[in-house]
């Protein structure tokens, strides 16, 4: 692994250890929203990641869900310390830490780490997609009727209203639809062939940055579009590229 990827993996494993140790224990809640939760542990985990990265690369910038750090370098680390906070808070063991690094807006490396299943996805630009060191590929399924699709739903009334018709349209064409609660794992599961596609209308870059490298490296496709109403959000469709996923979008 490159030094960048080694740093990302080491930081993700440190974060995963902290999350695993605190799982199913009393948690300090920073904010309780209608469709989201913010934990003190989110902030503490990001600080742990930042400290590890900046100790090695003190001039680098951090773009994180729990805050940003300006840098003097053209390198930026994109961090979600705990993707799936609601799952975590409710004791559902489906969440991840994800870290990516880019130089001049070009992604170089990424990692997604699931501490509960001890699964770590890694990728570098131009290299293979790996799960625990083993090369992975997207699903070979070509018929929508055999496919499993995950569709994420953001936390605003507008995105819920826009997503439900698409969900209703897609569920009639595929084997199963899922809403799993962690975008980082959704996109990693597409790269692994567990899911055939992951779609979400409003997502932040830190949730899916590593997956933007993983899925193409595993043979799939990613379409990422700026959200028309929010410059900091994106629409994403990540698929195996083997079935007619375009038909999942209602006319």
C-alpha positions in Angstrom: 0.0 0.0 0.0 1.0 3.6 -0.5 1.8 5.8 2.5 -1.5 7.6 2.0 -3.6 4.3 2.0 -1.6 2.9 4.9 -2.4 6.1 6.9 -6.1 5.9 6.0 -6.3 2.3 7.0 -4.5 2.8 10.3 -6.7 5.7 11.1 -9.9 3.8 10.2 -8.8 0.8 12.4 -8.1 3.1 15.3 -11.6 4.7 14.9 -13.2 1.2 14.5 -11.6 0.1 17.8 -13.1 3.1 19.6 -16.5 2.6 18.1 -16.5 -1.2 18.8 -15.5 -0.5 22.5 -18.4 1.9 22.9 -21.0 0.0 21.1 -24.2 -0.8 23.1 -23.0 1.4 25.9 -24.5 4.6 27.3 -23.8 7.5 24.8 -23.8 11.2 25.1 -26.1 12.8 22.6 -25.1 16.2 21.2 -28.4 16.7 19.2 -31.5 14.7 18.6 -33.2 15.7 15.3 -36.4 14.4 13.7 -34.6 12.0 11.5 -31.0 12.1 12.7 -28.8 11.9 15.8 -25.5 13.6 16.6 -23.3 11.9 19.2 -20.3 13.1 21.2 -18.7 9.9 20.0 -18.9 11.1 16.4 -16.8 14.2 17.3 -14.3 12.2 19.4 -13.8 9.6 16.6 -13.1 12.3 14.1 -10.6 13.9 16.4 -8.8 10.6 16.7 -8.7 10.2 12.9 -7.5 13.8 12.4 -4.8 13.5 15.0 -3.4 10.4 13.3 -3.5 11.9 9.8 -2.1 15.3 10.8 0.7 13.8 12.9 2.0 12.3 9.7 0.9 15.1 7.3 0.6 18.3 9.3 -0.1 20.6 6.3 -3.0 18.6 4.9 -6.6 19.6 5.0 -9.5 17.7 6.6 -13.0 17.7 5.2 -15.1 15.9 7.7 -18.7 15.4 8.7 -17.8 16.7 12.2 -15.9 19.7 11.0 -13.1 20.8 8.7 -9.4 21.7 9.1 -7.7 24.1 6.7 -4.4 23.1 5.3 -1.4 24.5 3.5 -1.1 21.5 1.1 -3.1 20.6 -2.0 -4.0 17.3 -0.3 -7.3 16.9 1.5 -8.6 14.0 3.6 -12.4 13.3 3.4 -13.6 11.7 6.6 -16.9 10.3 8.0 -15.9 8.9 11.4 -19.3 7.1 12.0 -21.5 6.6 9.0 -24.7 5.1 10.3 -25.0 7.0 13.6 -28.7 6.2 14.0 -28.0 2.5 13.6 -25.2 2.8 16.1 -27.3 4.6 18.7 -30.1 2.0 18.4 -27.7 -0.9 18.8 -27.9 -2.0 15.2 -24.4 -3.3 14.2 -24.3 -1.8 10.7 -22.1 1.2 10.5 -18.7 2.1 9.2 -15.8 4.6 9.2 -14.7 5.8 5.8 -11.7 7.9 4.8 -10.5 9.0 1.4 -7.7 11.3 0.3 -7.5 13.5 -2.8 -4.9 15.8 -4.3 -6.1 18.8 -6.4 -9.6 17.2 -6.3 -8.4 13.9 -7.7 -9.1 10.9 -5.5 -6.0 8.9 -4.7 -7.0 6.3 -2.1 -9.9 5.2 0.1 -10.9 2.9 2.9 -14.2 1.7 4.3 -14.0 -0.1 7.6 -16.8 -2.1 9.3 -15.5 -2.7 12.8 -18.3 -5.1 13.8 -17.7 -7.6 10.9 -14.0 -6.8 10.8 -14.2 -6.0 7.1 -12.0 -3.4 5.5 -12.3 -2.3 1.9 -9.3 -0.6 0.4 -8.5 1.0 -3.0 -6.0 3.2 -4.7 -6.4 5.0 -8.0 -5.6 2.7 -10.8 -5.5 -0.4 -8.5 -7.8 -3.2 -7.6 -10.7 -3.0 -5.2 -9.9 -5.2 -2.1 -11.8 -6.6 0.9 -9.5 -7.7 3.6 -6.7 -7.9 1.0 -8.8 -10.1 -1.4 -9.7 -8.7 -4.8 -13.4 -8.2 -5.3 -15.8 -7.7 -8.2 -19.3 -6.4 -8.7 -22.2 -8.7 -9.2 -22.6 -10.6 -12.4 -26.4 -10.6 -12.3 -27.9 -9.2 -15.5 -31.7 -9.5 -14.8 -33.3 -6.8 -12.6 -35.6 -9.5 -11.3 -32.6 -11.1 -9.6 -31.1 -7.9 -8.3 -31.0 -6.4 -4.8 -31.0 -2.6 -4.7 -30.4 -0.3 -1.7 -31.9 3.2 -1.8 -30.9 5.8 0.7 -33.3 8.5 2.0 -32.1 11.8 3.4 -33.6 13.6 6.3 -35.8 16.3 4.8 -39.4 16.3 3.7 -38.5 17.1 0.1 -36.1 14.2 -0.2 -38.5 11.8 1.4 -41.2 12.9 -1.0 -38.9 12.5 -4.0 -37.5 9.2 -3.0 -40.6 7.2 -2.1 -42.1 7.3 -5.7 -38.7 6.1 -7.0 -38.7 3.3 -4.4 -42.2 2.3 -5.3 -41.3 2.2 -8.9 -38.1 0.2 -8.4 -39.5 -2.4 -5.9 -41.8 -3.8 -8.5 -38.9 -4.6 -10.9 -36.2 -6.1 -8.6 -35.8 -9.1 -6.3 -35.6 -6.9 -3.1 -35.2 -3.3 -2.1 -33.2 -2.3 1.0 -32.7 0.8 3.2 -29.7 -0.2 5.3 -28.7 3.1 7.0 -25.0 3.4 5.9 -24.1 4.9 2.6 -20.5 3.9 3.0 -21.4 0.3 3.4 -24.0 0.4 0.6 -21.5 1.5 -1.9 -18.9 -0.9 -0.6 -21.5 -3.7 -0.9 -22.0 -2.8 -4.6 -18.3 -3.2 -5.1 -18.4 -6.6 -3.4 -21.4 -7.9 -5.4 -23.7 -8.1 -2.3 -25.8 -5.3 -3.7 -26.4 -4.7 -7.4 -27.0 -1.0 -7.1 -27.1 1.8 -4.6 -29.1 5.0 -5.3 -29.5 8.2 -3.2 -30.8 11.6 -4.2 -29.1 13.7 -1.5 -25.7 12.5 -0.1 -22.6 14.2 1.2 -19.2 13.5 -0.3 -17.7 12.2 2.9 -20.2 9.3 2.9 -19.2 8.0 -0.5 -15.8 9.4 -1.5 -14.0 6.0 -0.9 -16.7 4.2 -2.8 -16.2 6.5 -5.8 -12.9 4.6 -6.3 -14.0 1.2 -5.1 -16.9 0.6 -7.4 -15.2 1.3 -10.7 -12.1 -0.6 -9.5 -14.4 -3.6 -9.0 -15.8 -3.3 -12.5 -18.9 -1.2 -11.8 -20.1 2.3 -12.6 -20.8 5.4 -10.6 -22.8 8.4 -11.7 -22.4 11.4 -9.4 -24.3 14.6 -10.0 -24.3 17.8 -8.1 -27.6 18.3 -6.3 -29.6 21.1 -8.0 -30.6 22.8 -4.8 -27.5 22.2 -2.5 -23.9 22.6 -3.8 -22.6 20.5 -0.9 -24.8 17.5 -1.7 -24.9 15.0 -4.6 -27.1 12.5 -6.4 -25.5 9.1 -6.8 -26.2 6.0 -8.7 -23.6 3.2 -8.1 -24.2 -0.1 -9.9 -22.6 -3.2 -11.2 -23.4 -2.0 -14.7 -24.6 -5.4 -15.7 -28.4 -4.9 -15.7 -30.7 -2.2 -17.0 -30.7 0.0 -13.9 -31.7 3.1 -15.9 -35.2 1.6 -16.0 -35.4 2.0 -12.2 -35.9 5.8 -12.7 -39.6 6.5 -13.1 -40.6 8.4 -16.2 
